[in-house]
Amino acid sequence: MAVNLNNTMDDTDLEMATPAGSSSFGEAVSGRGQSVSGEEEDEDLYYIPERRPSLDLGPSPMDTSQWHYVDQASPPALGYWSMTSEESSDDITDNDGSSTRVQLDRADSFSSCYSMDSDDCEKRVPKVKNKDDAPAEPSDTPELIRDPNEKRHPSLTVKFTFKAICTTLGKLSEGDIRTFKRMLWTRYPQSFNIPPQGMDMVDLVDRLLECYDLEVSMQITKTLLEAIGQKKLVKFLETLCLRNEVRHDLCVTLKSKFGEVCEGSQGEKRPFDDVFTDLNITTTCDNGPNIEHEVMTIAKLDSNREEGKLLSTKDVLSAKRLERSSFKLLMIIGVPGSGKSMAVRRLVLDWMEERSHQHVAFLFPLLLRDLKQFEGSKISLLHILNTLYPATNKLREEDFSSEDCKLMFIFDGLDEYGGKLDFHNTDILSEHTDFTTLNVIIVNLLRGRLLYRGLFVVTSRSQVQRYIPWDTPYDEIDVCGFRDSEREVYFNKRFRNPDQAARVIAYINSCKTLRIMCHLPLFCSLVADEHERIFSQPGAQAELPRGLTNIYTKLMFTLIRQQRRFRAPDHSPDKEREFLMKLGKLAYNMLEKNQFKITKTDWKENGLNAEEAVINSGLCTQYITKPFVLFQEKVISFIHPTMQEYMAALYVFLSFRNQGKNVFEQHLKQKVRGILKGHKSIELYKNAVDRSLLCEDGKLDIFLRFLFGMSVKTNRELLKPFCTTSFKWSTYTEDAAALIRKKMNENQNPGRNSNLQRCLEELAA
């Protein structure tokens, strides 16, 4: 049955655009097929005039008196950009042979229920029963007129627009939503087949986005809300748009800053997701360092013995945890190289990509090394944010204090901050716009006085002095590096060549000490760097390193120099050597006593500074023992027992190189101590081997490997900055190897020969 439209609309010549081989109108309007003219005129014809941008339907209301009921039709248009009517003097009839031309341009749609495959969309042209149901003449609609040269902000997506309009209209009462629908039908009847009163919110907004582009849909919504007196909701919608723009621009900055990491000795930039490996994060802190050892069985160092619950970065101040706890401040601690900064990157990128923490409106990572630029000047928190993240210039006062606009701040590397955190005498600061010093801002943020609605995450090495005041509630989690399975995942991600990754994993598993130390992501990275260098050399079967000393030396340099420069850069080579000698002497004395916990007396006797050992150098870590309910003790130890053994060997080696001192000859007279000749040097190693073989518990086994390894040429070159005298021993390798083989033949306990064999491997490295 044809529909006879009254010619009081526009006198128009219309051409029918129908897809070839299709009987579905939905297919025609979605452009899926080629158009033909007049081949299926026996079918029901729909005359849909093209729409002018102004959507002006003529000088008089549409006469619907001659409309007829039409049986069920094909689905309506999948989506269209505009329909405009062109004036013509010809009448439209059932059989005049003219066709209706529909100009279509599919707008990006979120989830249209009006697609050609939908069974729920409206399929009937309305039969008007009375004049009240007839749509009135649309009024002038300037909101539909948009400057074509105006550039859309990239944050205005279909997904956001759909969600924003739905959220805003969802705040209307039932009466207001009925009024909104009626006005939408009255002003824009050409967008609907039937009055929208029966549509739910999703269908209504979806249809709006089908018919108009995103800016126009937003403007229509705001215009109608103003018409029904909902100016607060208009402001609410504008606020959503503003914050969405800021979030988008902020994410662009964060993506450029955290989206890639430098891997390898060449500093190659790779996407973060390509290299990140899940970390071992637990709720139990102060649990002491990893004490797993290849040779010895070391008792737990009187630390927190409770088993912690495993977490991920998605659990950090998550909405679920905030429901159970009132803590808004979280400390993330861990030994140097355990992966704290990588955990921060994971948290930031997950928020950006909407994988977690969507209860947070804005997330601001504030690296303490970045904040150093503000030291010595008067600044405000707002000034810091505007400088580091220019997108925040658009934010208003209410965006920093509104309950529905959660802000999360991440202070990464608080141990790098050199200022004094005085929580008792620092001025109170409550306004983020007030100008003061950086120290006052940090103290008040940690105190919870500044931006008290905010969420705060702080990462730090285990502290010598607590960074959080005792009366400020906070929670703690511990980053412990990799678990066993994650080590292999890391190397498989790091090396694109599977064969190379397999070789590195096999190498790690061949030495228990290497496998244990690879619980530290930093150590894994150094191992991977070394292997990348080897694989880049000519020859497909480049020989892999066999010793421990080289990689431990590089670990020490990374900690005391590369990572130290952000904490205490003013450290001369002489002071550096003096500190290492004192710490090494302490390590050796502790090793002789089978001791792995540093006491307060030890620090005083050796003239050491705990701040330098734990925070600045990172060779040691601190934890708190909890043997009794009302008693706590701060304890310091090396980050791993093998690091203690390495430092002890370094002390013995440098004592001999710089002072001619053989620490194993307790009764060596001072007057004969000097620059020893070559034959004297073998005595040092002979004494060391004899001393090691006397220790049935193997406490000097790894120490002995390091001591032999330090005199290999490649390692001597690395340690040259700590040597004050020249030393030549051209036949060292041969003499040392001969000594070890002789001891292996003389040894009455064959079980002790395995470690001597490892010493030979150090010499061959």
Protein Blocks (a to p, Z undefined) as FASTA:
>chain_A
ZZdddfklccddddddddehiabfklmmnopacddehklmmbccdddddddfklpabjbd
cdfklgccddddddddfbdfbdcddddfbdcdfknopacdddddddddfbdckbfkbckb
ccbdcddfbfklpccdddddfklpccfkbccdfklcfklmmmmmmmmmmmpcfklmmmmm
mmmmmmmmmlpfbdcklpcfklmmmmmmmmpcfklmmmmmmmmmmmnopaklmmmmmmmm
mmmmmmmmmmmmmmmmmmpccedjkopacdfklmgccddddfbehkbpafbdfkbccdde
hiafbdcddddfklgopfklmmmpccfbdcddddehilpmmmmmmmmmmmmnopgoklbm
bdcdddfklmmmmgoiacdfklmmmmmmmmlmmpcfklmmpfklccddddehkllpmbdc
dfklgccdfbfkbccdfklmmmmmmnopgoplbccdddddddfbdcbdfklccdddddeb
jafklmmmmmmmmpmblklmmmmmmmmmmpmklmmmmmpmklmmmmmmmmmmmmmpgcjk
bccdfbfklmmmmmmmmmmmmmmmmmmmcccfklmmmmmmmmmmmmmmmmmnopabdcfk
lmmmnopafklmmmmnomaccddddfbfkbccdddddfbfklmmmmmmmmmmmmmmmnop
afklmmlcfklgccddfklmmmmmmmmmmmmmmmmnopmmmmmmmmmmmmpmklmmmmmm
mpcbdcddfklmmmmmmmmmmmmmmpmblklmmmmmmmmmmmmZZ
